Amino acid sequence: LPPLPGSPRSREGVAAIARAAAQEARLLAEAGYERVIVENFGDAPFFKEQVPPVTIAAMTACAVAIREACPQLELGVNVLRNDGAAALAIAAVVGAACVRVNVLSGARVTDQGVVEGRAAELLRLRRTLDCPQVELWADVAVKHSAPLAPRELGEETKDLVLRALADAVLVTGSGTGEAVDPVQLRTVAAAAGAAPVYVASGASIAALPMLASLCHGVIVGSALRADGRAGGPVDRAAAQRFAAAFFAAFGAR
């Protein structure tokens, strides 16, 4: 999403933002995408954990608009930087399939400071909200961050799945649009057990055949823009090319 009301670069009202989000969701659905994730990408600089109520309200409005425009399209929610509780609340209200949580367990040094996982609170909130169908998709060694102390990636992945109870594990490069390290991806895939592993940054058409042998799928953003940079409007032709290449590499679902 572009900057939402209340954020430093906000210029549009929620109604216009929601209409644009619904339009892009239709475009992606027509191209064959299976799920879209609503994310307050334009709100930088981000709050470390709890976002303001206006952000939750705006994101809910956008998610409702997408749900109404594309009822067949699965929906995810990511409230940056790490407000998993807000994401889960939105998901429960709009009937989303998953939430993305950048730091579900452990702690990472980020541009927002030290971000700590809140798996215990989030899993209990999911039970309180009675929405067990909303999956927790959690990053391991998330982009734009560094560990407080060195830790083996496989062990961190195992803790994420076995102790923090992540439903899926996301692997990223060092920053937005940066490709993942294939060695790190293999390590995560080997440690994740039965949990699906998704590449969540830097996916490109050229890399899809290699990624198909290492993960279950990709979360793609930058490659769907005309200029290849996150934040701009989705380009129909680029989205169609990527979808065709994805299904050629991964197989039809």
C-alpha atoms as a printed R data frame, in Angstrom:
    type eleno elety resid chain resno       x       y       z
1   ATOM     1    CA   LEU     A     1   0.000   0.000   0.000
2   ATOM     2    CA   PRO     A     2   1.120   3.624  -0.479
3   ATOM     3    CA   PRO     A     3   1.540   5.824   2.598
4   ATOM     4    CA   LEU     A     4  -1.583   5.571   4.736
5   ATOM     5    CA   PRO     A     5  -3.250   8.434   6.638
6   ATOM     6    CA   GLY     A     6  -1.152   9.486   9.609
7   ATOM     7    CA   SER     A     7   2.177   8.396   8.097
8   ATOM     8    CA   PRO     A     8   4.794  11.031   7.167
9   ATOM     9    CA   ARG     A     9   4.359  10.848   3.360
10  ATOM    10    CA   SER     A    10   0.600  10.365   3.275
11  ATOM    11    CA   ARG     A    11  -1.115  12.141   0.357
12  ATOM    12    CA   GLU     A    12  -4.225  10.071  -0.462
13  ATOM    13    CA   GLY     A    13  -7.397   9.221   1.397
14  ATOM    14    CA   VAL     A    14  -8.282   5.685   2.359
15  ATOM    15    CA   ALA     A    15 -11.092   5.407  -0.195
16  ATOM    16    CA   ALA     A    16  -8.716   6.040  -3.107
17  ATOM    17    CA   ILE     A    17  -6.075   3.709  -1.695
18  ATOM    18    CA   ALA     A    18  -8.626   0.943  -1.162
19  ATOM    19    CA   ARG     A    19  -9.971   1.305  -4.714
20  ATOM    20    CA   ALA     A    20  -6.453   1.040  -6.141
21  ATOM    21    CA   ALA     A    21  -5.681  -1.996  -3.968
22  ATOM    22    CA   ALA     A    22  -8.843  -3.732  -5.167
23  ATOM    23    CA   GLN     A    23  -7.962  -2.960  -8.782
24  ATOM    24    CA   GLU     A    24  -4.471  -4.422  -8.407
25  ATOM    25    CA   ALA     A    25  -5.903  -7.484  -6.685
26  ATOM    26    CA   ARG     A    26  -8.214  -8.064  -9.666
27  ATOM    27    CA   LEU     A    27  -5.251  -7.774 -12.014
28  ATOM    28    CA   LEU     A    28  -3.279 -10.336 -10.020
29  ATOM    29    CA   ALA     A    29  -6.232 -12.694  -9.728
30  ATOM    30    CA   GLU     A    30  -6.751 -12.566 -13.492
31  ATOM    31    CA   ALA     A    31  -3.059 -13.383 -14.002
32  ATOM    32    CA   GLY     A    32  -3.368 -16.497 -11.818
33  ATOM    33    CA   TYR     A    33  -1.893 -15.395  -8.514
34  ATOM    34    CA   GLU     A    34  -3.146 -17.469  -5.609
35  ATOM    35    CA   ARG     A    35  -2.802 -15.062  -2.693
36  ATOM    36    CA   VAL     A    36  -2.162 -11.363  -2.113
37  ATOM    37    CA   ILE     A    37  -0.649  -9.857   1.021
38  ATOM    38    CA   VAL     A    38  -1.782  -6.420   2.174
39  ATOM    39    CA   GLU     A    39   1.174  -4.543   3.661
40  ATOM    40    CA   ASN     A    40   1.654  -0.955   4.842
41  ATOM    41    CA   PHE     A    41   4.846  -0.671   2.788
42  ATOM    42    CA   GLY     A    42   4.550   3.084   2.287
43  ATOM    43    CA   ASP     A    43   4.409   3.930   5.998
44  ATOM    44    CA   ALA     A    44   8.183   4.149   6.568
45  ATOM    45    CA   PRO     A    45   9.675   4.939   8.973
46  ATOM    46    CA   PHE     A    46   7.909   2.102  10.721
47  ATOM    47    CA   PHE     A    47   6.902   1.674  14.330
48  ATOM    48    CA   LYS     A    48   8.843  -1.109  15.992
49  ATOM    49    CA   GLU     A    49   5.790  -2.977  17.239
50  ATOM    50    CA   GLN     A    50   2.364  -1.426  17.876
51  ATOM    51    CA   VAL     A    51   1.017   0.751  15.055
52  ATOM    52    CA   PRO     A    52  -1.541   3.571  15.573
53  ATOM    53    CA   PRO     A    53  -5.266   2.740  15.402
54  ATOM    54    CA   VAL     A    54  -5.621   4.738  12.154
55  ATOM    55    CA   THR     A    55  -3.213   2.355  10.432
56  ATOM    56    CA   ILE     A    56  -5.233  -0.681  11.514
57  ATOM    57    CA   ALA     A    57  -8.450   0.998  10.378
58  ATOM    58    CA   ALA     A    58  -6.992   1.940   6.985
59  ATOM    59    CA   MET     A    59  -5.540  -1.506   6.356
60  ATOM    60    CA   THR     A    60  -8.828  -3.140   7.310
61  ATOM    61    CA   ALA     A    61 -10.661  -0.939   4.809
62  ATOM    62    CA   CYS     A    62  -8.199  -1.945   2.092
63  ATOM    63    CA   ALA     A    63  -8.462  -5.631   2.975
64  ATOM    64    CA   VAL     A    64 -12.277  -5.459   2.886
65  ATOM    65    CA   ALA     A    65 -12.141  -3.787  -0.544
66  ATOM    66    CA   ILE     A    66  -9.894  -6.553  -1.858
67  ATOM    67    CA   ARG     A    67 -12.083  -9.259  -0.356
68  ATOM    68    CA   GLU     A    68 -15.190  -7.770  -1.979
69  ATOM    69    CA   ALA     A    69 -13.463  -7.338  -5.353
70  ATOM    70    CA   CYS     A    70 -11.856 -10.797  -5.387
71  ATOM    71    CA   PRO     A    71 -13.708 -13.150  -3.026
72  ATOM    72    CA   GLN     A    72 -11.942 -16.170  -4.556
73  ATOM    73    CA   LEU     A    73  -8.457 -14.769  -3.907
74  ATOM    74    CA   GLU     A    74  -6.737 -15.794  -0.671
75  ATOM    75    CA   LEU     A    75  -5.609 -12.878   1.447
76  ATOM    76    CA   GLY     A    76  -2.690 -12.246   3.784
77  ATOM    77    CA   VAL     A    77  -1.852  -9.321   6.101
78  ATOM    78    CA   ASN     A    78   1.513  -7.878   7.144
79  ATOM    79    CA   VAL     A    79   1.601  -4.889   9.512
80  ATOM    80    CA   LEU     A    80   5.107  -3.435   9.497
81  ATOM    81    CA   ARG     A    81   7.363  -3.480  11.266
82  ATOM    82    CA   ASN     A    82   6.256  -6.229  13.588
83  ATOM    83    CA   ASP     A    83   2.685  -5.715  14.773
84  ATOM    84    CA   GLY     A    84   1.554  -9.313  14.527
85  ATOM    85    CA   ALA     A    85  -1.381  -8.673  16.846
86  ATOM    86    CA   ALA     A    86  -2.810  -5.985  14.555
87  ATOM    87    CA   ALA     A    87  -2.258  -8.193  11.503
88  ATOM    88    CA   LEU     A    88  -4.000 -11.109  13.184
89  ATOM    89    CA   ALA     A    89  -6.948  -8.948  14.260
90  ATOM    90    CA   ILE     A    90  -7.392  -7.638  10.707
91  ATOM    91    CA   ALA     A    91  -7.087 -11.166   9.320
92  ATOM    92    CA   ALA     A    92  -9.712 -12.490  11.718
93  ATOM    93    CA   VAL     A    93 -12.156  -9.728  10.788
94  ATOM    94    CA   VAL     A    94 -11.790  -9.973   6.998
95  ATOM    95    CA   GLY     A    95 -11.324 -13.743   6.734
96  ATOM    96    CA   ALA     A    96  -7.687 -13.729   5.629
97  ATOM    97    CA   ALA     A    97  -5.690 -16.922   5.220
98  ATOM    98    CA   CYS     A    98  -2.404 -15.839   6.819
99  ATOM    99    CA   VAL     A    99  -0.402 -13.102   8.475
100 ATOM   100    CA   ARG     A   100   3.272 -12.387   7.936
101 ATOM   101    CA   VAL     A   101   5.356 -11.700  11.033
102 ATOM   102    CA   ASN     A   102   8.902 -10.441  10.490
103 ATOM   103    CA   VAL     A   103  10.156 -11.483  13.939
104 ATOM   104    CA   LEU     A   104   8.045 -14.198  15.544
105 ATOM   105    CA   SER     A   105  10.737 -15.539  17.864
106 ATOM   106    CA   GLY     A   106  14.154 -14.424  19.019
107 ATOM   107    CA   ALA     A   107  15.339 -10.846  18.533
108 ATOM   108    CA   ARG     A   108  16.843  -8.843  15.679
109 ATOM   109    CA   VAL     A   109  18.625  -5.493  15.463
110 ATOM   110    CA   THR     A   110  16.752  -3.362  12.922
111 ATOM   111    CA   ASP     A   111  16.436   0.259  11.848
112 ATOM   112    CA   GLN     A   112  13.611   0.434  14.430
113 ATOM   113    CA   GLY     A   113  15.902  -0.815  17.196
114 ATOM   114    CA   VAL     A   114  15.799  -4.253  18.790
115 ATOM   115    CA   VAL     A   115  12.674  -6.110  17.641
116 ATOM   116    CA   GLU     A   116  11.665  -9.076  19.789
117 ATOM   117    CA   GLY     A   117   9.397 -11.956  18.899
118 ATOM   118    CA   ARG     A   118   6.020 -12.267  20.604
119 ATOM   119    CA   ALA     A   119   5.080 -15.822  19.667
120 ATOM   120    CA   ALA     A   120   3.536 -16.631  23.051
121 ATOM   121    CA   GLU     A   121   1.194 -13.647  22.950
122 ATOM   122    CA   LEU     A   122   0.344 -14.049  19.267
123 ATOM   123    CA   LEU     A   123  -0.527 -17.745  19.448
124 ATOM   124    CA   ARG     A   124  -2.759 -17.085  22.427
125 ATOM   125    CA   LEU     A   125  -4.427 -14.182  20.655
126 ATOM   126    CA   ARG     A   126  -5.194 -16.461  17.717
127 ATOM   127    CA   ARG     A   127  -6.927 -18.833  20.108
128 ATOM   128    CA   THR     A   128  -8.819 -15.972  21.796
129 ATOM   129    CA   LEU     A   129  -9.997 -14.647  18.421
130 ATOM   130    CA   ASP     A   130 -11.012 -18.198  17.454
131 ATOM   131    CA   CYS     A   131  -9.283 -18.038  14.068
132 ATOM   132    CA   PRO     A   132  -7.051 -21.142  13.943
133 ATOM   133    CA   GLN     A   133  -7.318 -21.102  10.152
134 ATOM   134    CA   VAL     A   134  -5.171 -17.954   9.962
135 ATOM   135    CA   GLU     A   135  -1.644 -19.229   9.442
136 ATOM   136    CA   LEU     A   136   1.429 -17.517  10.902
137 ATOM   137    CA   TRP     A   137   4.033 -17.046   8.161
138 ATOM   138    CA   ALA     A   138   7.268 -16.066   9.889
139 ATOM   139    CA   ASP     A   139  10.555 -14.753   8.554
140 ATOM   140    CA   VAL     A   140  13.829 -16.296   9.633
141 ATOM   141    CA   ALA     A   141  16.802 -13.895   9.754
142 ATOM   142    CA   VAL     A   142  14.524 -11.284   8.195
143 ATOM   143    CA   LYS     A   143  15.794  -8.642   5.753
144 ATOM   144    CA   HIS     A   144  16.879  -5.218   7.001
145 ATOM   145    CA   SER     A   145  18.106  -6.719  10.270
146 ATOM   146    CA   ALA     A   146  21.037  -8.368  11.992
147 ATOM   147    CA   PRO     A   147  21.262 -10.881  14.851
148 ATOM   148    CA   LEU     A   148  22.099  -9.768  18.367
149 ATOM   149    CA   ALA     A   149  24.624 -12.597  18.439
150 ATOM   150    CA   PRO     A   150  25.692 -15.137  15.801
151 ATOM   151    CA   ARG     A   151  23.411 -18.146  15.604
152 ATOM   152    CA   GLU     A   152  23.267 -21.108  13.261
153 ATOM   153    CA   LEU     A   153  20.486 -20.590  10.726
154 ATOM   154    CA   GLY     A   154  19.222 -24.164  10.875
155 ATOM   155    CA   GLU     A   155  18.815 -24.036  14.641
156 ATOM   156    CA   GLU     A   156  16.990 -20.718  14.392
157 ATOM   157    CA   THR     A   157  14.657 -22.245  11.811
158 ATOM   158    CA   LYS     A   158  13.939 -25.269  14.007
159 ATOM   159    CA   ASP     A   159  13.059 -23.028  16.952
160 ATOM   160    CA   LEU     A   160  10.787 -20.970  14.718
161 ATOM   161    CA   VAL     A   161   8.823 -24.055  13.687
162 ATOM   162    CA   LEU     A   162   8.999 -26.273  16.767
163 ATOM   163    CA   ARG     A   163   8.932 -23.731  19.594
164 ATOM   164    CA   ALA     A   164   7.296 -20.614  18.079
165 ATOM   165    CA   LEU     A   165   4.887 -22.813  16.050
166 ATOM   166    CA   ALA     A   166   5.254 -20.959  12.736
167 ATOM   167    CA   ASP     A   167   3.040 -22.442  10.032
168 ATOM   168    CA   ALA     A   168   5.432 -21.426   7.240
169 ATOM   169    CA   VAL     A   169   8.982 -20.071   7.065
170 ATOM   170    CA   LEU     A   170   9.988 -17.123   4.868
171 ATOM   171    CA   VAL     A   171  13.521 -16.578   3.589
172 ATOM   172    CA   THR     A   172  14.738 -13.183   2.375
173 ATOM   173    CA   GLY     A   173  17.838 -11.494   1.089
174 ATOM   174    CA   SER     A   174  19.494  -8.631   2.927
175 ATOM   175    CA   GLY     A   175  16.931  -6.045   1.848
176 ATOM   176    CA   THR     A   176  13.795  -5.355  -0.171
177 ATOM   177    CA   GLY     A   177  14.208  -6.769  -3.675
178 ATOM   178    CA   GLU     A   178  17.476  -8.532  -2.793
179 ATOM   179    CA   ALA     A   179  17.829 -12.162  -3.865
180 ATOM   180    CA   VAL     A   180  18.129 -14.939  -1.313
181 ATOM   181    CA   ASP     A   181  21.349 -16.862  -0.806
182 ATOM   182    CA   PRO     A   182  20.761 -20.380  -2.215
183 ATOM   183    CA   VAL     A   183  22.998 -21.885   0.466
184 ATOM   184    CA   GLN     A   184  20.952 -20.268   3.218
185 ATOM   185    CA   LEU     A   185  17.735 -21.333   1.507
186 ATOM   186    CA   ARG     A   186  18.903 -24.961   1.438
187 ATOM   187    CA   THR     A   187  19.789 -24.754   5.124
188 ATOM   188    CA   VAL     A   188  16.346 -23.420   6.040
189 ATOM   189    CA   ALA     A   189  14.562 -25.971   3.859
190 ATOM   190    CA   ALA     A   190  16.466 -28.815   5.500
191 ATOM   191    CA   ALA     A   191  15.668 -27.553   9.011
192 ATOM   192    CA   ALA     A   192  12.016 -26.580   8.508
193 ATOM   193    CA   GLY     A   193  10.695 -30.139   8.538
194 ATOM   194    CA   ALA     A   194   7.111 -30.315   7.314
195 ATOM   195    CA   ALA     A   195   6.628 -26.535   7.374
196 ATOM   196    CA   PRO     A   196   6.532 -25.004   3.875
197 ATOM   197    CA   VAL     A   197   9.343 -22.614   2.972
198 ATOM   198    CA   TYR     A   198   8.764 -19.561   0.767
199 ATOM   199    CA   VAL     A   199  11.249 -17.146  -0.772
200 ATOM   200    CA   ALA     A   200  10.075 -13.686   0.270
201 ATOM   201    CA   SER     A   201  12.381 -11.220  -1.470
202 ATOM   202    CA   GLY     A   202  14.237 -10.829  -4.730
203 ATOM   203    CA   ALA     A   203  12.369 -13.500  -6.694
204 ATOM   204    CA   SER     A   204  12.999 -13.067 -10.417
205 ATOM   205    CA   ILE     A   205  11.886 -14.916 -13.518
206 ATOM   206    CA   ALA     A   206  15.454 -16.044 -14.163
207 ATOM   207    CA   ALA     A   207  15.744 -17.536 -10.662
208 ATOM   208    CA   LEU     A   208  12.432 -19.433 -10.644
209 ATOM   209    CA   PRO     A   209  13.733 -22.765 -12.063
210 ATOM   210    CA   MET     A   210  16.416 -22.881  -9.361
211 ATOM   211    CA   LEU     A   211  14.015 -21.843  -6.609
212 ATOM   212    CA   ALA     A   212  11.496 -24.515  -7.617
213 ATOM   213    CA   SER     A   213  13.880 -27.201  -6.392
214 ATOM   214    CA   LEU     A   214  14.466 -25.496  -3.048
215 ATOM   215    CA   CYS     A   215  11.166 -24.036  -1.801
216 ATOM   216    CA   HIS     A   216   7.380 -24.298  -2.014
217 ATOM   217    CA   GLY     A   217   6.737 -20.920  -3.618
218 ATOM   218    CA   VAL     A   218   7.568 -17.219  -3.595
219 ATOM   219    CA   ILE     A   219   6.224 -13.926  -2.327
220 ATOM   220    CA   VAL     A   220   6.933 -11.426  -5.094
221 ATOM   221    CA   GLY     A   221   6.607  -7.658  -5.168
222 ATOM   222    CA   SER     A   222   9.403  -5.748  -6.864
223 ATOM   223    CA   ALA     A   223   9.442  -7.886 -10.023
224 ATOM   224    CA   LEU     A   224   5.783  -7.042 -10.688
225 ATOM   225    CA   ARG     A   225   6.467  -3.326 -11.059
226 ATOM   226    CA   ALA     A   226   7.317  -1.718 -14.396
227 ATOM   227    CA   ASP     A   227  10.590  -0.355 -12.992
228 ATOM   228    CA   GLY     A   228  11.360  -3.452 -10.910
229 ATOM   229    CA   ARG     A   229  11.188  -1.509  -7.643
230 ATOM   230    CA   ALA     A   230   8.791  -2.088  -4.760
231 ATOM   231    CA   GLY     A   231   6.196   0.562  -3.993
232 ATOM   232    CA   GLY     A   232   4.924   1.462  -7.438
233 ATOM   233    CA   PRO     A   233   1.763   0.212  -9.135
234 ATOM   234    CA   VAL     A   234   1.645  -3.350 -10.402
235 ATOM   235    CA   ASP     A   235   2.365  -3.618 -14.130
236 ATOM   236    CA   ARG     A   236  -0.102  -5.967 -15.853
237 ATOM   237    CA   ALA     A   237   2.379  -7.307 -18.400
238 ATOM   238    CA   ALA     A   238   5.109  -7.876 -15.818
239 ATOM   239    CA   ALA     A   239   2.649  -9.641 -13.505
240 ATOM   240    CA   GLN     A   240   1.457 -11.914 -16.310
241 ATOM   241    CA   ARG     A   241   5.013 -12.790 -17.379
242 ATOM   242    CA   PHE     A   242   6.009 -13.650 -13.825
243 ATOM   243    CA   ALA     A   243   2.929 -15.802 -13.222
244 ATOM   244    CA   ALA     A   244   3.489 -17.749 -16.431
245 ATOM   245    CA   ALA     A   245   7.136 -18.321 -15.558
246 ATOM   246    CA   PHE     A   246   6.252 -19.358 -12.012
247 ATOM   247    CA   PHE     A   247   3.776 -22.023 -13.061
248 ATOM   248    CA   ALA     A   248   6.178 -23.270 -15.740
249 ATOM   249    CA   ALA     A   249   8.848 -23.759 -13.065
250 ATOM   250    CA   PHE     A   250   6.752 -24.870 -10.091
251 ATOM   251    CA   GLY     A   251   3.906 -26.586 -11.914
252 ATOM   252    CA   ALA     A   252   0.208 -25.748 -11.945
253 ATOM   253    CA   ARG     A   253  -1.483 -25.813  -8.539
